[in-house]
Amino acid sequence: MLVAYPTSLASLTTALGVSNGIAIHHAIPTAANTFRAVINAPALTLGASYSIPVAVYAVNR
């Protein structure tokens, strides 16, 4: 199982430290050295690109 944790809260909050509505959920391996992360984001920002630095850990291997 892969677990993804954000390494920078700045990418998930506004300048005032309030959540901007983005949540990181599952990290799903898709090929060697790659994975897909499932995120939720507000409808107003659909189609926008995101840069969310994360640390990925393998658990129960």
mmCIF file as Biopython writes it, N, C-alpha, C and O atoms, coordinates in Angstrom:
data_model
#
loop_
_atom_site.group_PDB
_atom_site.id
_atom_site.type_symbol
_atom_site.label_atom_id
_atom_site.label_alt_id
_atom_site.label_comp_id
_atom_site.label_asym_id
_atom_site.label_entity_id
_atom_site.label_seq_id
_atom_site.pdbx_PDB_ins_code
_atom_site.Cartn_x
_atom_site.Cartn_y
_atom_site.Cartn_z
_atom_site.occupancy
_atom_site.B_iso_or_equiv
_atom_site.auth_seq_id
_atom_site.auth_asym_id
_atom_site.pdbx_PDB_model_num
ATOM 1   N N  . MET A ? 1  ? 0.844   -1.159 0.000   1.0 0.0 1  A 1 
ATOM 2   C CA . MET A ? 1  ? 0.000   0.000  0.000   1.0 0.0 1  A 1 
ATOM 3   C C  . MET A ? 1  ? 0.899   1.235  0.000   1.0 0.0 1  A 1 
ATOM 4   O O  . MET A ? 1  ? 1.902   1.278  0.713   1.0 0.0 1  A 1 
ATOM 5   N N  . LEU A ? 2  ? 0.542   2.226  -0.793  1.0 0.0 2  A 1 
ATOM 6   C CA . LEU A ? 2  ? 1.244   3.499  -0.819  1.0 0.0 2  A 1 
ATOM 7   C C  . LEU A ? 2  ? 0.435   4.544  -0.060  1.0 0.0 2  A 1 
ATOM 8   O O  . LEU A ? 2  ? -0.793  4.579  -0.145  1.0 0.0 2  A 1 
ATOM 9   N N  . VAL A ? 3  ? 1.138   5.392  0.680   1.0 0.0 3  A 1 
ATOM 10  C CA . VAL A ? 3  ? 0.498   6.474  1.421   1.0 0.0 3  A 1 
ATOM 11  C C  . VAL A ? 3  ? 1.191   7.764  1.015   1.0 0.0 3  A 1 
ATOM 12  O O  . VAL A ? 3  ? 2.420   7.836  1.026   1.0 0.0 3  A 1 
ATOM 13  N N  . ALA A ? 4  ? 0.412   8.795  0.652   1.0 0.0 4  A 1 
ATOM 14  C CA . ALA A ? 4  ? 0.971   10.087 0.251   1.0 0.0 4  A 1 
ATOM 15  C C  . ALA A ? 4  ? 0.630   11.136 1.296   1.0 0.0 4  A 1 
ATOM 16  O O  . ALA A ? 4  ? -0.528  11.295 1.682   1.0 0.0 4  A 1 
ATOM 17  N N  . TYR A ? 5  ? 1.655   11.851 1.750   1.0 0.0 5  A 1 
ATOM 18  C CA . TYR A ? 5  ? 1.478   12.943 2.702   1.0 0.0 5  A 1 
ATOM 19  C C  . TYR A ? 5  ? 2.030   14.221 2.092   1.0 0.0 5  A 1 
ATOM 20  O O  . TYR A ? 5  ? 3.134   14.209 1.548   1.0 0.0 5  A 1 
ATOM 21  N N  . PRO A ? 6  ? 1.295   15.319 2.169   1.0 0.0 6  A 1 
ATOM 22  C CA . PRO A ? 6  ? 1.835   16.590 1.665   1.0 0.0 6  A 1 
ATOM 23  C C  . PRO A ? 6  ? 3.021   17.028 2.520   1.0 0.0 6  A 1 
ATOM 24  O O  . PRO A ? 6  ? 2.991   16.903 3.745   1.0 0.0 6  A 1 
ATOM 25  N N  . THR A ? 7  ? 4.050   17.535 1.877   1.0 0.0 7  A 1 
ATOM 26  C CA . THR A ? 7  ? 5.227   18.003 2.612   1.0 0.0 7  A 1 
ATOM 27  C C  . THR A ? 7  ? 5.212   19.509 2.797   1.0 0.0 7  A 1 
ATOM 28  O O  . THR A ? 7  ? 6.054   20.054 3.510   1.0 0.0 7  A 1 
ATOM 29  N N  . SER A ? 8  ? 4.269   20.184 2.166   1.0 0.0 8  A 1 
ATOM 30  C CA . SER A ? 8  ? 4.161   21.635 2.293   1.0 0.0 8  A 1 
ATOM 31  C C  . SER A ? 8  ? 2.699   22.019 2.455   1.0 0.0 8  A 1 
ATOM 32  O O  . SER A ? 8  ? 1.904   21.844 1.532   1.0 0.0 8  A 1 
ATOM 33  N N  . LEU A ? 9  ? 2.346   22.533 3.606   1.0 0.0 9  A 1 
ATOM 34  C CA . LEU A ? 9  ? 0.968   22.970 3.819   1.0 0.0 9  A 1 
ATOM 35  C C  . LEU A ? 9  ? 0.627   24.186 2.979   1.0 0.0 9  A 1 
ATOM 36  O O  . LEU A ? 9  ? -0.550  24.472 2.760   1.0 0.0 9  A 1 
ATOM 37  N N  . ALA A ? 10 ? 1.634   24.911 2.504   1.0 0.0 10 A 1 
ATOM 38  C CA . ALA A ? 10 ? 1.380   26.095 1.681   1.0 0.0 10 A 1 
ATOM 39  C C  . ALA A ? 10 ? 0.628   25.736 0.403   1.0 0.0 10 A 1 
ATOM 40  O O  . ALA A ? 10 ? -0.126  26.559 -0.116  1.0 0.0 10 A 1 
ATOM 41  N N  . SER A ? 11 ? 0.820   24.519 -0.115  1.0 0.0 11 A 1 
ATOM 42  C CA . SER A ? 11 ? 0.127   24.127 -1.341  1.0 0.0 11 A 1 
ATOM 43  C C  . SER A ? 11 ? -1.333  23.758 -1.089  1.0 0.0 11 A 1 
ATOM 44  O O  . SER A ? 11 ? -2.112  23.649 -2.036  1.0 0.0 11 A 1 
ATOM 45  N N  . LEU A ? 12 ? -1.710  23.565 0.168   1.0 0.0 12 A 1 
ATOM 46  C CA . LEU A ? 12 ? -3.077  23.167 0.507   1.0 0.0 12 A 1 
ATOM 47  C C  . LEU A ? 12 ? -3.859  24.260 1.214   1.0 0.0 12 A 1 
ATOM 48  O O  . LEU A ? 12 ? -5.031  24.067 1.538   1.0 0.0 12 A 1 
ATOM 49  N N  . THR A ? 13 ? -3.225  25.415 1.463   1.0 0.0 13 A 1 
ATOM 50  C CA . THR A ? 13 ? -3.895  26.485 2.196   1.0 0.0 13 A 1 
ATOM 51  C C  . THR A ? 13 ? -3.744  27.814 1.471   1.0 0.0 13 A 1 
ATOM 52  O O  . THR A ? 13 ? -2.905  27.966 0.582   1.0 0.0 13 A 1 
ATOM 53  N N  . THR A ? 14 ? -4.567  28.765 1.868   1.0 0.0 14 A 1 
ATOM 54  C CA . THR A ? 14 ? -4.465  30.125 1.336   1.0 0.0 14 A 1 
ATOM 55  C C  . THR A ? 14 ? -3.350  30.858 2.083   1.0 0.0 14 A 1 
ATOM 56  O O  . THR A ? 14 ? -2.732  30.302 2.991   1.0 0.0 14 A 1 
ATOM 57  N N  . ALA A ? 15 ? -3.101  32.093 1.700   1.0 0.0 15 A 1 
ATOM 58  C CA . ALA A ? 15 ? -2.070  32.892 2.366   1.0 0.0 15 A 1 
ATOM 59  C C  . ALA A ? 15 ? -2.386  33.112 3.843   1.0 0.0 15 A 1 
ATOM 60  O O  . ALA A ? 15 ? -1.482  33.375 4.636   1.0 0.0 15 A 1 
ATOM 61  N N  . LEU A ? 16 ? -3.659  33.007 4.217   1.0 0.0 16 A 1 
ATOM 62  C CA . LEU A ? 16 ? -4.056  33.190 5.613   1.0 0.0 16 A 1 
ATOM 63  C C  . LEU A ? 16 ? -4.033  31.891 6.404   1.0 0.0 16 A 1 
ATOM 64  O O  . LEU A ? 16 ? -4.377  31.885 7.586   1.0 0.0 16 A 1 
ATOM 65  N N  . GLY A ? 17 ? -3.632  30.789 5.773   1.0 0.0 17 A 1 
ATOM 66  C CA . GLY A ? 17 ? -3.573  29.504 6.465   1.0 0.0 17 A 1 
ATOM 67  C C  . GLY A ? 17 ? -4.881  28.743 6.497   1.0 0.0 17 A 1 
ATOM 68  O O  . GLY A ? 17 ? -5.003  27.750 7.214   1.0 0.0 17 A 1 
ATOM 69  N N  . VAL A ? 18 ? -5.863  29.194 5.728   1.0 0.0 18 A 1 
ATOM 70  C CA . VAL A ? 18 ? -7.163  28.528 5.655   1.0 0.0 18 A 1 
ATOM 71  C C  . VAL A ? 18 ? -7.124  27.511 4.525   1.0 0.0 18 A 1 
ATOM 72  O O  . VAL A ? 18 ? -6.556  27.779 3.466   1.0 0.0 18 A 1 
ATOM 73  N N  . SER A ? 19 ? -7.725  26.344 4.744   1.0 0.0 19 A 1 
ATOM 74  C CA . SER A ? 19 ? -7.751  25.306 3.714   1.0 0.0 19 A 1 
ATOM 75  C C  . SER A ? 19 ? -8.382  25.833 2.432   1.0 0.0 19 A 1 
ATOM 76  O O  . SER A ? 19 ? -9.407  26.515 2.471   1.0 0.0 19 A 1 
ATOM 77  N N  . ASN A ? 20 ? -7.768  25.515 1.293   1.0 0.0 20 A 1 
ATOM 78  C CA . ASN A ? 20 ? -8.349  25.933 0.013   1.0 0.0 20 A 1 
ATOM 79  C C  . ASN A ? 20 ? -9.228  24.844 -0.587  1.0 0.0 20 A 1 
ATOM 80  O O  . ASN A ? 20 ? -9.633  24.955 -1.744  1.0 0.0 20 A 1 
ATOM 81  N N  . GLY A ? 21 ? -9.531  23.796 0.170   1.0 0.0 21 A 1 
ATOM 82  C CA . GLY A ? 21 ? -10.469 22.776 -0.261  1.0 0.0 21 A 1 
ATOM 83  C C  . GLY A ? 21 ? -9.853  21.609 -0.999  1.0 0.0 21 A 1 
ATOM 84  O O  . GLY A ? 21 ? -10.582 20.731 -1.461  1.0 0.0 21 A 1 
ATOM 85  N N  . ILE A ? 22 ? -8.548  21.566 -1.126  1.0 0.0 22 A 1 
ATOM 86  C CA . ILE A ? 22 ? -7.890  20.448 -1.808  1.0 0.0 22 A 1 
ATOM 87  C C  . ILE A ? 22 ? -7.551  19.387 -0.780  1.0 0.0 22 A 1 
ATOM 88  O O  . ILE A ? 22 ? -7.014  19.698 0.282   1.0 0.0 22 A 1 
ATOM 89  N N  . ALA A ? 23 ? -7.864  18.122 -1.091  1.0 0.0 23 A 1 
ATOM 90  C CA . ALA A ? 23 ? -7.544  17.008 -0.211  1.0 0.0 23 A 1 
ATOM 91  C C  . ALA A ? 23 ? -6.883  15.907 -1.034  1.0 0.0 23 A 1 
ATOM 92  O O  . ALA A ? 23 ? -7.348  15.583 -2.127  1.0 0.0 23 A 1 
ATOM 93  N N  . ILE A ? 24 ? -5.813  15.338 -0.521  1.0 0.0 24 A 1 
ATOM 94  C CA . ILE A ? 24 ? -5.120  14.214 -1.169  1.0 0.0 24 A 1 
ATOM 95  C C  . ILE A ? 24 ? -5.654  12.932 -0.544  1.0 0.0 24 A 1 
ATOM 96  O O  . ILE A ? 24 ? -5.729  12.814 0.679   1.0 0.0 24 A 1 
ATOM 97  N N  . HIS A ? 25 ? -6.026  11.966 -1.393  1.0 0.0 25 A 1 
ATOM 98  C CA . HIS A ? 25 ? -6.562  10.708 -0.888  1.0 0.0 25 A 1 
ATOM 99  C C  . HIS A ? 25 ? -5.628  9.554  -1.223  1.0 0.0 25 A 1 
ATOM 100 O O  . HIS A ? 25 ? -4.554  9.454  -0.630  1.0 0.0 25 A 1 
ATOM 101 N N  . HIS A ? 26 ? -5.987  8.710  -2.120  1.0 0.0 26 A 1 
ATOM 102 C CA . HIS A ? 26 ? -5.278  7.471  -2.402  1.0 0.0 26 A 1 
ATOM 103 C C  . HIS A ? 26 ? -4.079  7.692  -3.322  1.0 0.0 26 A 1 
ATOM 104 O O  . HIS A ? 26 ? -4.118  8.543  -4.211  1.0 0.0 26 A 1 
ATOM 105 N N  . ALA A ? 27 ? -3.023  6.927  -3.104  1.0 0.0 27 A 1 
ATOM 106 C CA . ALA A ? 27 ? -1.890  6.866  -4.011  1.0 0.0 27 A 1 
ATOM 107 C C  . ALA A ? 27 ? -1.912  5.475  -4.638  1.0 0.0 27 A 1 
ATOM 108 O O  . ALA A ? 27 ? -1.748  4.476  -3.939  1.0 0.0 27 A 1 
ATOM 109 N N  . ILE A ? 28 ? -2.114  5.408  -5.945  1.0 0.0 28 A 1 
ATOM 110 C CA . ILE A ? 28 ? -2.305  4.136  -6.646  1.0 0.0 28 A 1 
ATOM 111 C C  . ILE A ? 28 ? -1.135  3.917  -7.596  1.0 0.0 28 A 1 
ATOM 112 O O  . ILE A ? 28 ? -0.930  4.722  -8.505  1.0 0.0 28 A 1 
ATOM 113 N N  . PRO A ? 29 ? -0.349  2.831  -7.406  1.0 0.0 29 A 1 
ATOM 114 C CA . PRO A ? 29 ? 0.750   2.575  -8.340  1.0 0.0 29 A 1 
ATOM 115 C C  . PRO A ? 29 ? 0.214   2.239  -9.728  1.0 0.0 29 A 1 
ATOM 116 O O  . PRO A ? 29 ? -0.729  1.460  -9.860  1.0 0.0 29 A 1 
ATOM 117 N N  . THR A ? 30 ? 0.819   2.829  -10.766 1.0 0.0 30 A 1 
ATOM 118 C CA . THR A ? 30 ? 0.365   2.584  -12.135 1.0 0.0 30 A 1 
ATOM 119 C C  . THR A ? 30 ? 1.425   1.902  -12.985 1.0 0.0 30 A 1 
ATOM 120 O O  . THR A ? 30 ? 1.087   1.226  -13.957 1.0 0.0 30 A 1 
ATOM 121 N N  . ALA A ? 31 ? 2.697   2.062  -12.646 1.0 0.0 31 A 1 
ATOM 122 C CA . ALA A ? 31 ? 3.804   1.425  -13.365 1.0 0.0 31 A 1 
ATOM 123 C C  . ALA A ? 31 ? 5.040   1.578  -12.489 1.0 0.0 31 A 1 
ATOM 124 O O  . ALA A ? 31 ? 4.976   2.167  -11.410 1.0 0.0 31 A 1 
ATOM 125 N N  . ALA A ? 32 ? 6.154   1.051  -12.953 1.0 0.0 32 A 1 
ATOM 126 C CA . ALA A ? 32 ? 7.394   1.173  -12.193 1.0 0.0 32 A 1 
ATOM 127 C C  . ALA A ? 32 ? 7.728   2.650  -11.974 1.0 0.0 32 A 1 
ATOM 128 O O  . ALA A ? 32 ? 7.782   3.430  -12.925 1.0 0.0 32 A 1 
ATOM 129 N N  . ASN A ? 33 ? 7.948   3.017  -10.732 1.0 0.0 33 A 1 
ATOM 130 C CA . ASN A ? 33 ? 8.327   4.377  -10.345 1.0 0.0 33 A 1 
ATOM 131 C C  . ASN A ? 33 ? 7.279   5.437  -10.655 1.0 0.0 33 A 1 
ATOM 132 O O  . ASN A ? 33 ? 7.617   6.617  -10.752 1.0 0.0 33 A 1 
ATOM 133 N N  . THR A ? 34 ? 6.027   5.053  -10.810 1.0 0.0 34 A 1 
ATOM 134 C CA . THR A ? 34 ? 4.959   6.025  -11.040 1.0 0.0 34 A 1 
ATOM 135 C C  . THR A ? 34 ? 3.733   5.658  -10.208 1.0 0.0 34 A 1 
ATOM 136 O O  . THR A ? 34 ? 3.510   4.492  -9.885  1.0 0.0 34 A 1 
ATOM 137 N N  . PHE A ? 35 ? 2.949   6.670  -9.873  1.0 0.0 35 A 1 
ATOM 138 C CA . PHE A ? 35 ? 1.688   6.431  -9.182  1.0 0.0 35 A 1 
ATOM 139 C C  . PHE A ? 35 ? 0.720   7.547  -9.544  1.0 0.0 35 A 1 
ATOM 140 O O  . PHE A ? 35 ? 1.116   8.598  -10.048 1.0 0.0 35 A 1 
ATOM 141 N N  . ARG A ? 36 ? -0.534  7.301  -9.279  1.0 0.0 36 A 1 
ATOM 142 C CA . ARG A ? 36 ? -1.587  8.292  -9.502  1.0 0.0 36 A 1 
ATOM 143 C C  . ARG A ? 36 ? -2.208  8.598  -8.150  1.0 0.0 36 A 1 
ATOM 144 O O  . ARG A ? 36 ? -2.561  7.684  -7.404  1.0 0.0 36 A 1 
ATOM 145 N N  . ALA A ? 37 ? -2.344  9.872  -7.833  1.0 0.0 37 A 1 
ATOM 146 C CA . ALA A ? 37 ? -2.961  10.289 -6.573  1.0 0.0 37 A 1 
ATOM 147 C C  . ALA A ? 37 ? -4.361  10.801 -6.856  1.0 0.0 37 A 1 
ATOM 148 O O  . ALA A ? 37 ? -4.579  11.535 -7.820  1.0 0.0 37 A 1 
ATOM 149 N N  . VAL A ? 38 ? -5.309  10.412 -6.016  1.0 0.0 38 A 1 
ATOM 150 C CA . VAL A ? 38 ? -6.680  10.879 -6.132  1.0 0.0 38 A 1 
ATOM 151 C C  . VAL A ? 38 ? -6.820  12.100 -5.222  1.0 0.0 38 A 1 
ATOM 152 O O  . VAL A ? 38 ? -6.505  12.039 -4.034  1.0 0.0 38 A 1 
ATOM 153 N N  . ILE A ? 39 ? -7.297  13.207 -5.792  1.0 0.0 39 A 1 
ATOM 154 C CA . ILE A ? 39 ? -7.488  14.420 -4.992  1.0 0.0 39 A 1 
ATOM 155 C C  . ILE A ? 39 ? -8.914  14.920 -5.160  1.0 0.0 39 A 1 
ATOM 156 O O  . ILE A ? 39 ? -9.579  14.620 -6.152  1.0 0.0 39 A 1 
ATOM 157 N N  . ASN A ? 40 ? -9.372  15.682 -4.183  1.0 0.0 40 A 1 
ATOM 158 C CA . ASN A ? 40 ? -10.625 16.429 -4.284  1.0 0.0 40 A 1 
ATOM 159 C C  . ASN A ? 40 ? -10.260 17.899 -4.345  1.0 0.0 40 A 1 
ATOM 160 O O  . ASN A ? 40 ? -9.382  18.362 -3.617  1.0 0.0 40 A 1 
ATOM 161 N N  . ALA A ? 41 ? -10.938 18.631 -5.216  1.0 0.0 41 A 1 
ATOM 162 C CA . ALA A ? 41 ? -10.690 20.063 -5.349  1.0 0.0 41 A 1 
ATOM 163 C C  . ALA A ? 41 ? -12.021 20.769 -5.585  1.0 0.0 41 A 1 
ATOM 164 O O  . ALA A ? 41 ? -12.955 20.171 -6.118  1.0 0.0 41 A 1 
ATOM 165 N N  . PRO A ? 42 ? -12.112 22.024 -5.194  1.0 0.0 42 A 1 
ATOM 166 C CA . PRO A ? 42 ? -13.358 22.769 -5.417  1.0 0.0 42 A 1 
ATOM 167 C C  . PRO A ? 42 ? -13.701 22.870 -6.901  1.0 0.0 42 A 1 
ATOM 168 O O  . PRO A ? 42 ? -12.811 22.921 -7.750  1.0 0.0 42 A 1 
ATOM 169 N N  . ALA A ? 43 ? -14.987 22.898 -7.203  1.0 0.0 43 A 1 
ATOM 170 C CA . ALA A ? 43 ? -15.446 22.953 -8.592  1.0 0.0 43 A 1 
ATOM 171 C C  . ALA A ? 43 ? -14.961 24.205 -9.317  1.0 0.0 43 A 1 
ATOM 172 O O  . ALA A ? 43 ? -14.779 24.177 -10.534 1.0 0.0 43 A 1 
ATOM 173 N N  . LEU A ? 44 ? -14.754 25.280 -8.606  1.0 0.0 44 A 1 
ATOM 174 C CA . LEU A ? 44 ? -14.313 26.519 -9.244  1.0 0.0 44 A 1 
ATOM 175 C C  . LEU A ? 44 ? -12.911 26.426 -9.834  1.0 0.0 44 A 1 
ATOM 176 O O  . LEU A ? 44 ? -12.548 27.233 -10.690 1.0 0.0 44 A 1 
ATOM 177 N N  . THR A ? 45 ? -12.126 25.462 -9.392  1.0 0.0 45 A 1 
ATOM 178 C CA . THR A ? 45 ? -10.763 25.348 -9.883  1.0 0.0 45 A 1 
ATOM 179 C C  . THR A ? 45 ? -10.556 24.145 -10.793 1.0 0.0 45 A 1 
ATOM 180 O O  . THR A ? 45 ? -9.415  23.789 -11.085 1.0 0.0 45 A 1 
ATOM 181 N N  . LEU A ? 46 ? -11.627 23.517 -11.243 1.0 0.0 46 A 1 
ATOM 182 C CA . LEU A ? 46 ? -11.474 22.379 -12.152 1.0 0.0 46 A 1 
ATOM 183 C C  . LEU A ? 46 ? -10.759 22.821 -13.419 1.0 0.0 46 A 1 
ATOM 184 O O  . LEU A ? 46 ? -11.013 23.907 -13.941 1.0 0.0 46 A 1 
ATOM 185 N N  . GLY A ? 47 ? -9.895  22.001 -13.891 1.0 0.0 47 A 1 
ATOM 186 C CA . GLY A ? 47 ? -9.143  22.335 -15.089 1.0 0.0 47 A 1 
ATOM 187 C C  . GLY A ? 47 ? -7.849  23.065 -14.779 1.0 0.0 47 A 1 
ATOM 188 O O  . GLY A ? 47 ? -6.990  23.215 -15.648 1.0 0.0 47 A 1 
ATOM 189 N N  . ALA A ? 48 ? -7.711  23.513 -13.553 1.0 0.0 48 A 1 
ATOM 190 C CA . ALA A ? 48 ? -6.466  24.173 -13.155 1.0 0.0 48 A 1 
ATOM 191 C C  . ALA A ? 48 ? -5.408  23.110 -12.889 1.0 0.0 48 A 1 
ATOM 192 O O  . ALA A ? 48 ? -5.733  21.953 -12.622 1.0 0.0 48 A 1 
ATOM 193 N N  . SER A ? 49 ? -4.165  23.501 -12.961 1.0 0.0 49 A 1 
ATOM 194 C CA . SER A ? 49 ? -3.096  22.556 -12.641 1.0 0.0 49 A 1 
ATOM 195 C C  . SER A ? 49 ? -2.655  22.780 -11.199 1.0 0.0 49 A 1 
ATOM 196 O O  . SER A ? 49 ? -2.695  23.901 -10.692 1.0 0.0 49 A 1 
ATOM 197 N N  . TYR A ? 50 ? -2.240  21.711 -10.553 1.0 0.0 50 A 1 
ATOM 198 C CA . TYR A ? 50 ? -1.826  21.760 -9.168  1.0 0.0 50 A 1 
ATOM 199 C C  . TYR A ? 50 ? -0.397  21.255 -9.053  1.0 0.0 50 A 1 
ATOM 200 O O  . TYR A ? 50 ? 0.029   20.374 -9.800  1.0 0.0 50 A 1 
ATOM 201 N N  . SER A ? 51 ? 0.314   21.811 -8.132  1.0 0.0 51 A 1 
ATOM 202 C CA . SER A ? 51 ? 1.639   21.317 -7.776  1.0 0.0 51 A 1 
ATOM 203 C C  . SER A ? 51 ? 1.633   21.115 -6.272  1.0 0.0 51 A 1 
ATOM 204 O O  . SER A ? 51 ? 1.726   22.076 -5.508  1.0 0.0 51 A 1 
ATOM 205 N N  . ILE A ? 52 ? 1.524   19.863 -5.850  1.0 0.0 52 A 1 
ATOM 206 C CA . ILE A ? 52 ? 1.451   19.549 -4.432  1.0 0.0 52 A 1 
ATOM 207 C C  . ILE A ? 52 ? 2.622   18.631 -4.101  1.0 0.0 52 A 1 
ATOM 208 O O  . ILE A ? 52 ? 2.597   17.452 -4.456  1.0 0.0 52 A 1 
ATOM 209 N N  . PRO A ? 53 ? 3.653   19.150 -3.424  1.0 0.0 53 A 1 
ATOM 210 C CA . PRO A ? 53 ? 4.777   18.290 -3.055  1.0 0.0 53 A 1 
ATOM 211 C C  . PRO A ? 53 ? 4.342   17.269 -2.000  1.0 0.0 53 A 1 
ATOM 212 O O  . PRO A ? 53 ? 3.747   17.633 -0.986  1.0 0.0 53 A 1 
ATOM 213 N N  . VAL A ? 54 ? 4.639   16.002 -2.241  1.0 0.0 54 A 1 
ATOM 214 C CA . VAL A ? 54 ? 4.249   14.944 -1.318  1.0 0.0 54 A 1 
ATOM 215 C C  . VAL A ? 54 ? 5.423   14.013 -1.042  1.0 0.0 54 A 1 
ATOM 216 O O  . VAL A ? 54 ? 6.367   13.918 -1.827  1.0 0.0 54 A 1 
ATOM 217 N N  . ALA A ? 55 ? 5.337   13.335 0.085   1.0 0.0 55 A 1 
ATOM 218 C CA . ALA A ? 55 ? 6.235   12.234 0.408   1.0 0.0 55 A 1 
ATOM 219 C C  . ALA A ? 55 ? 5.394   10.967 0.286   1.0 0.0 55 A 1 
ATOM 220 O O  . ALA A ? 55 ? 4.275   10.911 0.796   1.0 0.0 55 A 1 
ATOM 221 N N  . VAL A ? 56 ? 5.927   9.957  -0.385  1.0 0.0 56 A 1 
ATOM 222 C CA . VAL A ? 56 ? 5.197   8.703  -0.593  1.0 0.0 56 A 1 
ATOM 223 C C  . VAL A ? 56 ? 5.898   7.590  0.164   1.0 0.0 56 A 1 
ATOM 224 O O  . VAL A ? 56 ? 7.103   7.386  0.017   1.0 0.0 56 A 1 
ATOM 225 N N  . TYR A ? 57 ? 5.135   6.875  0.972   1.0 0.0 57 A 1 
ATOM 226 C CA . TYR A ? 57 ? 5.691   5.785  1.768   1.0 0.0 57 A 1 
ATOM 227 C C  . TYR A ? 57 ? 5.004   4.474  1.403   1.0 0.0 57 A 1 
ATOM 228 O O  . TYR A ? 57 ? 3.794   4.444  1.178   1.0 0.0 57 A 1 
ATOM 229 N N  . ALA A ? 58 ? 5.779   3.385  1.344   1.0 0.0 58 A 1 
ATOM 230 C CA . ALA A ? 58 ? 5.215   2.051  1.150   1.0 0.0 58 A 1 
ATOM 231 C C  . ALA A ? 58 ? 4.984   1.455  2.532   1.0 0.0 58 A 1 
ATOM 232 O O  . ALA A ? 58 ? 5.896   1.416  3.358   1.0 0.0 58 A 1 
ATOM 233 N N  . VAL A ? 59 ? 3.753   0.987  2.784   1.0 0.0 59 A 1 
ATOM 234 C CA . VAL A ? 59 ? 3.370   0.462  4.095   1.0 0.0 59 A 1 
ATOM 235 C C  . VAL A ? 59 ? 2.962   -0.985 3.930   1.0 0.0 59 A 1 
ATOM 236 O O  . VAL A ? 59 ? 2.347   -1.342 2.925   1.0 0.0 59 A 1 
ATOM 237 N N  . ASN A ? 60 ? 3.292   -1.825 4.898   1.0 0.0 60 A 1 
ATOM 238 C CA . ASN A ? 60 ? 2.900   -3.253 4.913   1.0 0.0 60 A 1 
ATOM 239 C C  . ASN A ? 60 ? 3.364   -3.997 3.674   1.0 0.0 60 A 1 
ATOM 240 O O  . ASN A ? 60 ? 2.583   -4.712 3.047   1.0 0.0 60 A 1 
ATOM 241 N N  . ARG A ? 61 ? 4.612   -3.833 3.325   1.0 0.0 61 A 1 
ATOM 242 C CA . ARG A ? 61 ? 5.135   -4.540 2.144   1.0 0.0 61 A 1 
ATOM 243 C C  . ARG A ? 61 ? 5.657   -5.876 2.511   1.0 0.0 61 A 1 
ATOM 244 O O  . ARG A ? 61 ? 6.136   -6.611 1.646   1.0 0.0 61 A 1 
#
